[in-house]
Protein backbone atom coordinates (compact mmCIF):
# COMPACT_ATOMS: atom_id res chain seq x y z
CA UNK A 1 0.00 0.00 0.00
CA UNK A 2 1.43 3.41 -0.89
CA UNK A 3 2.20 5.92 1.84
CA UNK A 4 -0.09 8.93 1.95
CA UNK A 5 -0.60 12.05 3.99
CA UNK A 6 -3.68 13.77 5.32
CA UNK A 7 -4.41 17.44 5.47
CA UNK A 8 -4.73 18.95 8.92
CA UNK A 9 -8.50 19.24 8.37
CA UNK A 10 -8.84 15.58 7.28
CA UNK A 11 -6.88 14.42 10.31
CA UNK A 12 -9.03 16.55 12.62
CA UNK A 13 -12.24 15.18 11.09
CA UNK A 14 -11.09 11.57 11.46
CA UNK A 15 -9.97 12.10 15.06
CA UNK A 16 -13.30 13.74 15.91
CA UNK A 17 -15.24 10.83 14.39
CA UNK A 18 -13.05 8.36 16.30
CA UNK A 19 -13.68 10.10 19.64
CA UNK A 20 -17.44 10.10 19.06
CA UNK A 21 -17.73 6.47 17.97
CA UNK A 22 -15.45 4.43 20.20
CA UNK A 23 -16.74 2.21 22.96
CA UNK A 24 -14.69 2.62 26.15
CA UNK A 25 -14.99 -1.06 27.06
CA UNK A 26 -13.61 -2.12 23.68
CA UNK A 27 -10.82 0.44 23.89
CA UNK A 28 -9.81 -0.87 27.31
CA UNK A 29 -9.76 -4.46 26.10
CA UNK A 30 -7.76 -3.61 23.00
CA UNK A 31 -5.19 -1.78 25.15
CA UNK A 32 -4.83 -4.83 27.40
CA UNK A 33 -4.56 -7.17 24.41
CA UNK A 34 -1.92 -5.05 22.67
CA UNK A 35 0.11 -4.71 25.88
CA UNK A 36 0.02 -8.50 26.33
CA UNK A 37 1.43 -8.80 22.81
CA UNK A 38 4.41 -6.64 23.71
CA UNK A 39 3.27 -3.23 22.51
CA UNK A 40 4.55 -0.33 24.59
CA UNK A 41 2.05 1.91 26.33
CA UNK A 42 3.31 4.77 24.18
CA UNK A 43 2.59 2.86 20.95
CA UNK A 44 -0.85 1.80 22.20
CA UNK A 45 -1.69 5.38 23.15
CA UNK A 46 -0.67 6.59 19.73
CA UNK A 47 -2.68 3.88 17.95
CA UNK A 48 -5.82 4.46 20.06
CA UNK A 49 -5.37 8.25 20.04
CA UNK A 50 -5.34 8.45 23.84
CA UNK A 51 -2.96 9.83 26.43
CA UNK A 52 -0.39 7.32 27.66
CA UNK A 53 -1.55 7.74 31.27
CA UNK A 54 -5.03 6.63 30.16
CA UNK A 55 -3.57 3.44 28.71
CA UNK A 56 -1.65 2.76 31.91
CA UNK A 57 -4.84 3.33 33.93
CA UNK A 58 -6.84 0.94 31.69
CA UNK A 59 -4.21 -1.79 32.06
CA UNK A 60 -3.88 -1.27 35.82
CA UNK A 61 -7.65 -1.39 36.16
CA UNK A 62 -7.80 -4.65 34.22
CA UNK A 63 -5.01 -6.22 36.26
CA UNK A 64 -6.56 -5.21 39.57
CA UNK A 65 -10.17 -6.07 38.73
CA UNK A 66 -9.90 -8.51 35.78
CA UNK A 67 -12.46 -6.47 33.81
CA UNK A 68 -12.78 -8.60 30.67
CA UNK A 69 -16.38 -9.84 30.52
CA UNK A 70 -18.75 -7.93 28.18
CA UNK A 71 -21.10 -7.13 31.07
CA UNK A 72 -18.32 -5.33 32.94
CA UNK A 73 -17.83 -1.67 32.29
CA UNK A 74 -14.63 -0.16 30.97
CA UNK A 75 -12.28 1.86 33.08
CA UNK A 76 -13.96 4.75 34.82
CA UNK A 77 -13.30 8.08 33.13
CA UNK A 78 -11.71 10.62 35.41
CA UNK A 79 -9.49 13.65 35.20
CA UNK A 80 -5.88 13.05 36.13
CA UNK A 81 -4.25 15.55 38.41
CA UNK A 82 -0.68 15.22 37.18
N, C-alpha and C positions, 0 to 999 in steps of 0.2 A: 504494500500500500504506500503510495507517495506521501511524503510529509507535506503538511499544509499549515497555514497560519489563520488565525481568526482576527477580525477587527476587534477593537476594544468594545464596541457596541455588541457584536455577536457574542463575545465572551460574557459580557454582563448579562445578556438575555438568557444564555444557557445556564449561568450560575443562578439566576433568579428562578428559573423554571425548576432547577434541581432542588433548591431550598424549599420551594412550595410543594413538591411532589414526593419527597422522601419520607419513608416511614421510619421513625426513630428506632423501633425494635429491630427492623431489618438492618439498619445502619450499625447498630450495636453488635449484632451477630456477625456481620461481615467484618467488622474491625477485629473481633475475637478470632474469626477464622483466618484472616490474613496474618495476624500476629502469630498464630500457631504454625503458619507456614513459613515463618522466618522473616516476614516483612518488618521493617522498622516502624516505630510509631510515627516518625516523620513522614515516611512514604505513604502510610495509611492515611494520615491526615491530608496529605496532598491529594491523594486519589479520591477521598470522600469529601474534599473541600471543607474540612473542619479544622479547628485549632488542635494542635498536638495534645494540649492538656485535656481536651474533650475525649480524645482517643484513649489516653491513659486512664481517665475516669471510667469510660465504658468497660475497659478491660479489667480494671480493679473491681468494678461493680460485679462483673460476671464471675470473677474468681472468688469473690467473697460471698456471693449469693447464688451462684450457678444459675443465672437467669438465661435459660436457653429454650424453654418450652414456649410455644406460640401464645399460650394464655398469660404468660408473664409479660409485664410491661418492660419497656426499654429503660435505660438509665434515666433517672430523674433529671430534668433540665434545671440548671441553677447557674447563677452568675458566680464566677470565680473571683475571689478577692486576692489577686496576685499581682 
